[in-house]
Amino acid sequence: MLDLLWVVAGVLLLLWVIGLSVSVNFGALIHLLLVLALATILVRIILGRRAL
């Protein structure tokens, strides 16, 4: 399950970088998804589950 989280975070990071160069509206959506992914990772760390 941890590997899946890394894959999702990587895909979101890639889309975020693409979004920065494509469009303002698309970029805003990618920024929101990136923030959600980072929040998910932080919650997993704070709750004491396996560290990344």
C-alpha positions, 0 to 999 in steps of 0.5 A: 500500500505504501508503494501505491502512495508513492506512485500517486504522489509521483503522478501528482507531482508530475501533473503539477509540473505540467500544470505550471506550464499549461494553463492557469486553471489547470494548474490551480487544480493540480496545486489543489491535488498536490496539497491533498496528497501532501496532507494525506502523507502528513496524516499517515506520518502523524498517526504513527503508521509506517514512515515513508 
